[in-house]
Amino acid sequence: MSVSFNGKHLAKFIRPEEYDAIYPQVELAHAQLENKTGCGSDFLGWLDLPLSYDKEEFARIGQAAAQIRSDSDVLLVAGIGGSYLGARAVVEACKGIYHNDTEDGLKIFFCGNTISPSYMNDIIKITKGKRFSINVISKSGTTTETALAFRVLRKLLEDSVGPEEANKRIYATTDRAKGTLKQLADSQGWPTFVVPDDVGGRYSVLTAVGLLPIACAGIDIAALMQGAADAREKFSVCSPENDAYRYAMTRNILYRKGKTVETMAAFEPDFTMMNEWYKQLFGESEGKDQKGLMPTSCIFSTDLHSMGQFLQDGSRTMFETYVDIKTPREDFYIDTLEGNFDGLNFLSDQNMSIVNRKAMEGTILAHNDGGVPIGLIEVDALDAYNVGYLIYFLWKACAVSGYLLSVNPFDQPGVESYKKNMFALLGKPGYEDRKAELEVKLR
């Protein structure tokens, strides 16, 4: 199997009958998903997306990516949350975190996900003397971080090549028919791609939201979709042996035992942004009604030298989920060093992946002996097919896990609170009363 869940290190923390006890709730959650009768059922477009996606738009995505790769040195992707995390996660998982430095051709940078002026100025510097295109991603077109970045970058592009040429280098991924960005794109003649109404942001990576930047990176998006399609078939069966459901059950059993934090860990730096995407997926889906696991992440062995002490000996409020990547993107053979001055010749005459695996196995045993429940998500490799498979595995697990918590996994009402405060403090019209109230609190 491309992706599976291994619970061999959970035996002393979860008894078999505990899975039996929670399974009827999984059957109900499965039925709510398949019959679209549960909370948030109007956002279940992702469920059949790997098969029902718009083939005509998929072809246009490939054509646009080819055009961008041929006429641009840099692609700036402006989006926030699900409008950039998924794409960046897939690109770095498949191509490596240094792909912009190690590969010739198009460089891809993500912006519009912060209001930092330093970050904005760095993005501007990246474009200097370069042919660049922009992919702006926003369903409404008014999300502050993205809209502000796009305002700056569009002017930069127009100043560089003129308004007419700039209009050929702007690609908008937005609502099908309405919204500020859609209206602007239509008036300027920009190519547009659709953010589906029935797919929420954190589930949108396999729509045009993620697929255009991913295709621009030279990744096989057909293989990505095929991996997700095969995962859909595998995890559509309601069974105690369904690994996505097994993972969801494990999370909820441990949560009910007082584990309030999940740490997703991988011994592969290329997985860093996949960890960030996982945190949005589960955090935004489950963190409601004062409930939910806090999703955190580590990249080992790096973080063993910072978080290792806490994970080994700190409060027993967490469990760990390791993403075990069976085959690295590249390997490295360790030669014997004459003189053995560093004392590391015991590592010689083997691939570095073996050393990395033994570090992972040693860490798992140490943390497990220290009282940390550990589950393993086993992945064959970080290529397009397997990453697509993993994405769907996590989608399905997250949806069921949310229903087991009795929350709506597909909304995010709490996200609006900071926006209202920010708008008020910045003096946005209509927020005058709130502004005065907040300023008193800040004194």
PyMOL commands that set and color helices and strands:
alter all, ss='L'
color gray80, all
select helices_A, chain A and resi 8-10+16-35+41-43+45-47+49-52+55-71+81-83+85-95+99-102+117-127+144-161+163-166+180-188+201-203+208-216+221-234+243-256+269-286+302-305+308-313+345-347+352-369+384-404+415-425+432-442
alter helices_A, ss='H'
color red, helices_A
select strands_A, chain A and resi 3-6+74-78+107-111+132-137+170-174+192-194+261-266+294-299+318-327+333-334+350-351+374-381
alter strands_A, ss='S'
color yellow, strands_A
deselect
rebuild
show_as cartoon
